[in-house]
Amino acid sequence: MKGERVAQLELLLRSHPEGLRRAEIARRLGVHRSTISRYVEDLSEHIDIYEENNLIKIKQKDSDDAVALSVYESIAFNMSAEMLSQNSEFQSPHLASGLRKIAMNMQSYAPSVSQNILILAEKIENDARKNKAEGNNDNKIFEVLIDAWISGRMVRLHSTEEGKEELEISPYFIGFREGEAGRHPITVTGRLRHTKEIITIDISKIESAIILDETYTIPDNLKPFNMAKDEKNYDAIDMVPLKLRLKEKSAFNSFNEVVHGTPEFERQDDGSLIVTFAAENSIELMMHLFQCGRAAEIISPESYKKKYLSYLKDVLDIYK
């Protein structure tokens, strides 16, 4: 537990470059004030910590990146941050942390703006802490979705929306969308598994999110936010340009349930068939290739062949 507290202390100090008093650190970590000195001592063995005017701070290195904004940019940034906090139901502690870091870089040339941003960051963090205490898990869901998006893995969601109680999606975009009565909910947009359908879900209506082992890639030509209001589906989908050798044409029936383009068949002298078609890049495609057994052989692309062989190896390793 002590090691966890020290790690939490480092995160807390990095999120508050202006420094924190010992009493405030104890309150935020949920421990007695008398234990903070031990945590600070342990953390000082790994990073440079100092105390100034009763504030515990992490000493910034010369190599640390600094953000230098003009006065005009500083004021515009402050106004934008205030609008975001006032017009969004979603309050993120990560936003508060980022605001503090930028505010500290403004202290020398825009001290009043810097102070305003620090006050705003404190308000956002307090609101986020209050929401968490009331059982709101929006930030937890938000973090899971970002982790899935960064790692390129699908997620299984359980939501309160009718018809979307349980579904699996490939998260393509995470951001704010215009809602009813001036609401600006933060949403996740992605492709629904097994389909071409692009859906958008309000994160506040998601009860749980689990990252799956299945991977995905975002198509270069995917622009779902440019869809017409009456357009429910979007044709862009991550596809693999497959070329297979089939011992018999009936083997291609295995791919009926996979999203794919029009196949082109070419009969070979040995009686086999070469089929060329684009198929969705998903775990379902591998499953149907596996279902074909020896009746289908991947000719190209070489990258997908290697991916398929790696998948087969993982399956075989289970039984070793």
Buried (B, 14 or more C-beta within 10 A) or exposed (E): EEEEBBEBBBEBBEBBBBBBBBEBBBEBBEBEEEBBEEBBEBBEEEEEBEEEEEBBBBEEEEEEEEEEBEEEBBBEBBEEBBEBBEEBBBBBBBBBBBBBBBBBBBBEEBEEBBBBBBEBBBBBBEBBBEBBEEEBBBBEBBBBBBBBBEEEBBBBBEBEEEEBEEBBBBBBBBEBBEEEEEBBBBBBBBBBBBEEBBBBBBBBBBEBBEBBEBBBEBBEEBEBEEEEEEEEEBEBBBBBEBBBBBBEBEBBEBBEEBBBEEBEEEEEEEEBBBBBBBBBBBBBBBEBBBEBEEBBBBEEEEEBBEBBEEBEEEEEEEEE
